[in-house]
Amino acid sequence: MKKSFLLYIIYIGISLCGFASVVLIPMDNVQKNHLKAYGIAYAALEKEIDVEWMLNYRGGSFAMPENSEIVRLCRLKGVTYEVVSDAAYNSIVSDISDPEVNMDVVKLQKAPKIAVYSPKSKRPWDDAVTLVLTYAEIPYDVVYDEEVLDGMLPMYDWLHLHHEDFTGQYGKFWASYRTATWYKEEQNFQEQLAKKLGYNKVSEEKLAVVKKIRDFVLGGGFMFAMCSATDSYDVALAADGVDICAEMFDGDAIDPNAQKKLNFDNCFAFKDFHIEMNPAAYRISDIDVSSDRQSKINEKNDVFALFDFSAKWDWIPTMLTQNHTRVIKGFYGQTTAYRRQYLKSNVLIMGENKSYNEVRYIHGEYGKGTWTWLSGHDPEDYRHFIGDPPTDLELHPNSPGFRLILNNILFPAAKKEKHKT
């Protein structure tokens, strides 16, 4: 009787082991909703479910232990998933571990706490990152100058910079929109905020914000920015102590020797650029290529290619470039693309239009932290004119451009370690 019972227990144990399974969320072209898939991975991390990111395997797939709530969420959100046995998954991981295969697995350890630097008055669709976070149902807090200067950034793992003009020149919209109500309201808001925070000029207050963000990255934070928040950030740092704003922006004249006084050592990404001293010109500096690209590039040929990196050795850029295509549609912004000659030598290029010598996607380290910058405004709105309706991501659930943003969202959660079979 005892022997029969023991055999029964062994049989049950073998059966249960046989039923152990893994939810695999493929991120190749079979996936029906790439963007919400990131939200599923984030939700699993919030529930303290182990998540593995399979770099370069079927477009950067996610895997996690089978869980009824995760399966329910996949069905509810229209996310394609597969259930595979634990043995089958271990076999996949074994194949991935082959030194000749450009793939790897990283473990996502925790749901990163996310902050978006943006005026509270902005709507989610005014910015591509808040738009896709909302669509993917990934939670975030909105912070702005008061929170930054109050020292709240260390509460967060990841910070996105809304398309701000950190030089205090209001995006250089003065020539075209100075009589528009929205422009007047924006200038008044920024001037009143600077005064409230104890600064005489908006440019001085924004510089203080930039330095706080710099310290956040220095201490180990992850910073992601798009559009004008990228180059204007570096221009503001280079112009520390130098007046680069004309009278209509700050009430007094620009320093005529401003260009010579720039300190490029302060910058994260750029060097040797020239600031735009004409207040009527719609650009902050010559880092951006927008002013001279329109004669040769149009919506049909405006693309950039993602670089291929070694998943086993360069796992961070590999993670940041995960996609189901290596060619991404280009898109305009206040800052559309970067001139290669102004990049510092330690900047990692992750996406470029080689035919026109335009750089679109870059990454670097600063202190204990990292920064990643993507040029352009909205990956699915080619020009995004002021007053355009919001992008409906229900029409773009497989957007490769928005996937680049979401790769960065999960980046702080990742840790390279050996897979346990």
C-alpha positions as CSV (number, residue, x, y, z in Angstrom):
1,M,0.0,0.0,0.0
2,K,2.8,2.4,1.0
3,K,4.7,1.5,-2.3
4,S,1.6,2.3,-4.4
5,F,1.1,5.6,-2.6
6,L,4.7,6.6,-3.2
7,L,4.5,5.7,-6.9
8,Y,1.3,7.8,-7.1
9,I,3.0,10.8,-5.5
10,I,5.9,10.5,-8.0
11,Y,3.5,10.2,-10.9
12,I,1.6,13.4,-9.8
13,G,5.0,15.2,-9.4
14,I,6.0,14.3,-12.9
15,S,2.6,15.3,-14.3
16,L,2.8,18.7,-12.6
17,C,6.3,19.3,-14.0
18,G,5.1,18.4,-17.4
19,F,2.4,21.0,-17.2
20,A,4.8,23.8,-16.2
21,S,4.6,26.4,-18.9
22,V,5.7,29.8,-20.1
23,V,3.7,32.7,-21.6
24,L,5.8,33.8,-24.7
25,I,4.8,37.2,-26.1
26,P,6.3,37.3,-29.6
27,M,7.4,40.7,-30.9
28,D,7.9,39.9,-34.6
29,N,5.4,40.5,-37.3
30,V,2.9,38.0,-35.9
31,Q,2.2,40.3,-33.0
32,K,-1.1,42.1,-33.3
33,N,-0.4,44.9,-30.8
34,H,3.3,45.6,-30.1
35,L,2.7,48.7,-28.1
36,K,0.3,47.1,-25.6
37,A,2.7,44.1,-25.3
38,Y,5.0,46.4,-23.4
39,G,2.2,47.3,-21.1
40,I,1.7,43.6,-20.4
41,A,5.4,43.2,-19.5
42,Y,5.2,46.2,-17.2
43,A,2.0,44.9,-15.5
44,A,3.7,41.6,-14.9
45,L,6.6,43.4,-13.2
46,E,4.2,45.3,-11.1
47,K,2.8,42.0,-9.9
48,E,6.3,40.8,-9.2
49,I,6.2,38.2,-11.9
50,D,9.5,37.3,-13.4
51,V,9.9,38.6,-17.0
52,E,12.6,37.8,-19.4
53,W,13.4,39.9,-22.5
54,M,14.7,37.8,-25.3
55,L,16.9,40.1,-27.3
56,N,16.8,39.7,-31.0
57,Y,14.6,36.6,-30.7
58,R,11.5,37.1,-32.8
59,G,11.7,40.9,-32.6
60,G,12.6,41.1,-28.9
61,S,10.0,38.8,-27.3
62,F,9.0,38.7,-23.7
63,A,8.6,35.5,-21.6
64,M,7.1,34.9,-18.2
65,P,5.7,32.0,-16.1
66,E,2.1,31.2,-17.2
67,N,-0.2,33.2,-15.1
68,S,-4.0,33.4,-15.4
69,E,-4.1,37.2,-14.9
70,I,-1.4,37.8,-17.6
71,V,-3.2,35.6,-20.1
72,R,-6.4,37.4,-19.3
73,L,-4.7,40.8,-19.9
74,C,-3.3,39.6,-23.2
75,R,-6.7,38.5,-24.4
76,L,-8.3,41.7,-23.2
77,K,-5.7,44.0,-24.8
78,G,-5.5,42.1,-28.1
79,V,-1.8,41.1,-27.5
80,T,-0.7,38.0,-29.3
81,Y,0.8,35.3,-26.9
82,E,1.8,31.7,-27.0
83,V,1.9,29.2,-24.2
84,V,5.0,26.9,-24.4
85,S,6.2,24.2,-22.1
86,D,9.0,24.9,-19.7
87,A,11.1,22.3,-21.5
88,A,10.4,24.0,-24.9
89,Y,11.3,27.4,-23.5
90,N,14.5,26.1,-22.0
91,S,15.4,24.6,-25.4
92,I,14.8,28.1,-27.0
93,V,17.1,29.7,-24.4
94,S,19.7,27.0,-25.0
95,D,19.7,27.9,-28.7
96,I,19.9,31.6,-27.9
97,S,23.0,30.9,-25.7
98,D,24.9,29.6,-28.7
99,P,27.9,32.0,-29.1
100,E,27.3,32.0,-32.8
101,V,23.8,33.4,-32.4
102,N,23.3,37.1,-32.0
103,M,20.6,36.8,-29.3
104,D,20.5,36.9,-25.5
105,V,18.2,36.9,-22.6
106,V,18.0,39.6,-19.9
107,K,15.9,39.6,-16.8
108,L,13.6,42.5,-16.0
109,Q,13.7,42.9,-12.3
110,K,11.2,45.6,-11.3
111,A,8.7,48.0,-12.7
112,P,10.6,51.3,-13.1
113,K,9.0,54.4,-11.5
114,I,8.5,56.8,-14.4
115,A,8.4,60.6,-14.5
116,V,7.5,62.8,-17.5
117,Y,8.8,66.3,-17.4
118,S,5.9,68.3,-18.9
119,P,3.7,71.3,-18.1
120,K,0.6,70.2,-16.2
121,S,-1.5,72.0,-18.8
122,K,-0.3,69.8,-21.7
123,R,-2.6,67.1,-22.9
124,P,-1.2,63.5,-23.3
125,W,-1.2,63.7,-27.1
126,D,1.0,66.8,-27.1
127,D,4.0,64.5,-26.6
128,A,4.7,61.1,-28.2
129,V,5.9,59.6,-24.9
130,T,2.9,60.5,-22.8
131,L,0.7,59.4,-25.7
132,V,2.2,55.9,-25.9
133,L,2.5,55.5,-22.2
134,T,-1.2,56.2,-21.9
135,Y,-2.0,53.8,-24.8
136,A,0.1,51.0,-23.4
137,E,-1.4,51.7,-19.9
138,I,2.0,52.2,-18.2
139,P,1.6,54.5,-15.2
140,Y,3.7,57.7,-14.9
141,D,3.8,60.9,-12.9
142,V,4.0,64.4,-14.4
143,V,6.6,66.6,-13.0
144,Y,7.7,70.1,-14.0
145,D,10.0,72.9,-12.8
146,E,8.8,73.1,-9.3
147,E,9.1,69.4,-8.6
148,V,12.5,69.2,-10.3
149,L,13.9,72.2,-8.3
150,D,12.4,70.8,-5.1
151,G,14.6,67.7,-5.6
152,M,12.0,65.1,-6.4
153,L,13.8,63.4,-9.3
154,P,15.6,60.8,-7.1
155,M,12.2,59.3,-6.4
156,Y,12.1,58.0,-10.0
157,D,14.1,55.6,-12.1
158,W,13.3,57.0,-15.5
159,L,12.7,60.6,-16.7
160,H,11.4,61.7,-20.0
161,L,11.8,65.3,-21.2
162,H,8.8,66.7,-23.0
163,H,9.7,68.8,-26.1
164,E,10.9,71.8,-24.0
165,D,13.1,74.6,-25.1
166,F,15.5,74.7,-22.2
167,T,17.3,77.9,-23.6
168,G,14.3,80.1,-22.6
169,Q,13.5,81.1,-26.2
170,Y,10.0,79.5,-26.4
171,G,11.0,77.2,-29.3
172,K,12.0,80.1,-31.4
173,F,8.3,80.5,-32.5
174,W,8.5,84.3,-32.1
175,A,8.6,85.3,-35.8
176,S,5.6,83.2,-36.8
177,Y,3.4,83.1,-33.7
178,R,4.2,86.1,-31.5
179,T,0.6,87.4,-32.0
180,A,-1.0,84.1,-31.3
181,T,-2.9,83.7,-28.1
182,W,-1.3,80.4,-27.2
183,Y,2.2,81.9,-27.6
184,K,1.4,84.9,-25.4
185,E,-0.1,82.6,-22.8
186,E,2.9,80.3,-22.8
187,Q,5.4,83.2,-22.4
188,N,3.4,84.7,-19.6
189,F,3.1,81.3,-17.8
190,Q,6.9,80.7,-18.1
191,E,7.8,84.2,-16.9
192,Q,5.4,84.0,-13.9
193,L,6.7,80.5,-13.0
194,A,10.4,81.8,-13.2
195,K,9.5,84.7,-10.9
196,K,7.6,82.5,-8.5
197,L,10.7,80.2,-8.2
198,G,13.0,83.2,-7.6
199,Y,14.6,83.8,-11.0
200,N,14.7,87.0,-13.0
201,K,14.7,85.3,-16.4
202,V,13.1,82.1,-17.8
203,S,16.5,81.2,-19.3
204,E,18.1,81.3,-15.8
205,E,15.3,79.2,-14.3
206,K,15.5,76.6,-17.1
207,L,19.2,76.3,-16.7
208,A,18.7,75.5,-13.0
209,V,16.2,72.7,-14.1
210,V,18.7,71.4,-16.6
211,K,21.4,71.2,-13.9
212,K,19.0,69.3,-11.6
213,I,18.3,66.8,-14.4
214,R,22.1,66.5,-15.1
215,D,22.5,65.6,-11.4
216,F,19.8,63.0,-11.6
217,V,21.6,61.3,-14.5
218,L,24.9,61.7,-12.8
219,G,23.6,59.8,-9.7
220,G,22.3,56.8,-11.8
221,G,19.1,58.0,-13.4
222,F,17.9,57.1,-16.9
223,M,16.9,60.1,-19.0
224,F,15.1,59.9,-22.4
225,A,14.3,62.9,-24.5
226,M,12.8,63.7,-27.9
227,C,12.6,66.6,-30.3
228,S,13.8,70.0,-29.0
229,A,14.3,68.8,-25.5
230,T,17.5,67.1,-26.8
231,D,19.6,69.7,-28.4
232,S,18.2,72.6,-26.4
233,Y,19.3,70.7,-23.3
234,D,22.9,70.7,-24.5
235,V,22.8,74.3,-25.8
236,A,21.5,75.4,-22.3
237,L,24.4,73.6,-20.6
238,A,27.0,75.1,-23.1
239,A,25.6,78.6,-22.5
240,D,25.8,78.4,-18.7
241,G,26.5,82.0,-17.6
242,V,26.1,83.4,-21.2
243,D,23.1,85.4,-22.4
244,I,22.0,83.8,-25.7
245,C,18.5,85.2,-25.7
246,A,17.5,88.3,-27.7
247,E,15.4,91.1,-26.1
248,M,12.0,89.7,-27.0
249,F,12.8,86.6,-25.0
250,D,14.3,88.0,-21.9
251,G,14.1,91.8,-21.9
252,D,17.7,92.6,-22.8
253,A,20.1,92.0,-25.7
254,I,22.0,88.9,-26.5
255,D,25.7,88.8,-25.7
256,P,27.4,89.6,-29.0
257,N,30.3,87.3,-28.0
258,A,28.0,84.5,-26.9
259,Q,29.3,82.0,-29.5
260,K,32.9,82.3,-28.3
261,K,31.9,81.9,-24.7
262,L,30.1,78.5,-25.1
263,N,31.6,75.7,-23.1
264,F,31.1,72.4,-25.0
265,D,32.6,70.4,-22.1
266,N,29.3,70.9,-20.3
267,C,27.3,69.0,-23.0
268,F,26.1,65.4,-23.0
269,A,26.1,64.8,-26.7
270,F,27.2,67.7,-28.9
271,K,30.3,69.9,-29.5
272,D,31.4,72.7,-31.8
273,F,27.9,73.7,-32.8
274,H,26.8,77.3,-33.6
275,I,23.9,79.0,-31.8
276,E,21.3,80.8,-33.9
277,M,21.6,84.5,-33.0
278,N,18.8,85.7,-35.3
279,P,15.7,85.8,-33.1
280,A,13.5,85.4,-36.2
281,A,15.1,82.2,-37.3
282,Y,13.2,79.0,-36.4
283,R,16.1,77.1,-34.9
284,I,18.2,77.2,-31.7
285,S,21.4,76.1,-33.3
286,D,22.8,74.3,-36.3
287,I,22.8,70.9,-34.6
288,D,19.4,70.3,-36.3
289,V,19.2,69.6,-40.0
290,S,15.6,70.7,-40.6
291,S,16.4,74.0,-42.3
292,D,18.3,72.4,-45.3
293,R,16.7,69.0,-45.8
294,Q,13.4,69.8,-47.4
295,S,14.7,70.1,-50.9
296,K,16.0,66.5,-50.9
297,I,13.9,64.5,-48.4
298,N,10.1,63.9,-48.5
299,E,7.8,61.6,-46.7
300,K,8.4,58.7,-49.1
301,N,12.2,58.6,-48.8
302,D,12.5,59.8,-45.2
303,V,13.7,56.8,-43.3
304,F,16.4,55.8,-40.9
305,A,18.0,52.4,-40.2
306,L,18.7,50.9,-36.7
307,F,22.2,49.6,-36.1
308,D,22.8,45.9,-35.3
309,F,24.6,45.4,-32.1
310,S,26.0,42.2,-30.4
311,A,23.3,41.1,-28.1
312,K,25.8,39.2,-25.9
313,W,28.4,42.0,-25.6
314,D,26.5,45.2,-26.4
315,W,23.2,44.2,-24.7
316,I,22.2,47.8,-23.8
317,P,22.0,49.2,-27.3
318,T,20.6,45.9,-28.5
319,M,17.8,46.3,-26.0
320,L,17.2,49.9,-27.0
321,T,16.9,49.0,-30.7
322,Q,14.6,45.9,-30.4
323,N,12.1,46.0,-33.3
324,H,10.3,43.9,-35.9
325,T,12.0,46.0,-38.6
326,R,15.4,47.7,-38.9
327,V,14.1,50.5,-41.0
328,I,12.0,53.2,-39.3
329,K,9.9,55.9,-41.0
330,G,11.3,59.4,-40.5
331,F,9.3,62.2,-38.9
332,Y,9.8,65.9,-38.4
333,G,10.0,67.9,-35.2
334,Q,11.3,71.1,-33.9
335,T,14.5,69.1,-33.9
336,T,14.3,66.6,-36.8
337,A,17.8,65.0,-37.0
338,Y,21.3,65.7,-35.8
339,R,24.4,66.7,-37.8
340,R,27.0,64.0,-37.4
341,Q,29.9,66.4,-37.2
342,Y,28.7,67.9,-34.0
343,L,28.5,64.6,-32.1
344,K,31.1,63.9,-29.4
345,S,33.3,60.9,-30.0
346,N,31.8,58.9,-27.0
347,V,28.2,59.2,-28.3
348,L,26.8,55.9,-29.5
349,I,24.8,56.2,-32.8
350,M,21.9,53.7,-32.8
351,G,19.9,55.0,-35.8
352,E,20.8,57.0,-38.9
353,N,19.9,58.0,-42.4
354,K,23.3,57.3,-44.0
355,S,22.3,58.5,-47.4
356,Y,21.8,62.0,-46.2
357,N,24.2,61.8,-43.3
358,E,21.5,62.4,-40.6
359,V,21.7,60.9,-37.1
360,R,18.3,60.2,-35.5
361,Y,18.8,58.0,-32.4
362,I,21.7,58.3,-29.9
363,H,22.8,57.1,-26.5
364,G,25.4,57.8,-23.9
365,E,26.5,57.5,-20.3
366,Y,27.0,60.3,-17.8
367,G,28.3,59.5,-14.4
368,K,26.4,56.5,-13.1
369,G,23.4,57.1,-15.4
370,T,22.5,57.1,-19.0
371,W,20.7,59.2,-21.5
372,T,19.0,58.4,-24.8
373,W,17.8,60.9,-27.4
374,L,15.5,60.4,-30.3
375,S,15.0,63.2,-32.8
376,G,11.6,64.2,-34.2
377,H,8.2,64.8,-32.5
378,D,5.7,61.9,-33.3
379,P,6.7,58.7,-35.2
380,E,3.2,58.4,-36.8
381,D,2.6,62.1,-37.6
382,Y,5.1,63.1,-40.2
383,R,5.0,66.8,-39.7
384,H,2.8,67.4,-36.7
385,F,1.8,71.1,-37.3
386,I,0.5,73.2,-34.4
387,G,-3.2,72.5,-33.9
388,D,-3.1,69.0,-35.6
389,P,-5.4,66.4,-34.1
390,P,-3.8,63.8,-31.8
391,T,-2.4,60.6,-33.2
392,D,-4.8,57.7,-32.7
393,L,-2.5,54.8,-31.7
394,E,-5.4,52.4,-32.2
395,L,-4.5,52.9,-35.9
396,H,-0.8,52.2,-35.2
397,P,-0.6,49.4,-32.7
398,N,2.6,48.0,-34.5
399,S,4.4,51.3,-34.8
400,P,8.2,50.7,-35.0
401,G,8.9,54.3,-34.1
402,F,6.8,54.1,-30.9
403,R,8.5,50.8,-30.0
404,L,11.8,52.7,-29.7
405,I,10.2,54.8,-27.0
406,L,8.9,51.8,-25.1
407,N,12.2,50.0,-25.3
408,N,13.6,52.8,-23.2
409,I,10.7,52.5,-20.7
410,L,11.8,49.0,-19.8
411,F,15.5,49.6,-20.0
412,P,15.9,50.5,-16.2
413,A,14.3,47.2,-15.2
414,A,16.9,45.1,-17.0
415,K,19.8,43.1,-15.6
416,K,22.1,40.8,-17.4
417,E,22.3,37.4,-15.7
418,K,22.5,33.7,-16.5
419,H,19.2,32.1,-17.3
420,K,18.2,29.4,-14.9
421,T,17.1,26.2,-16.5
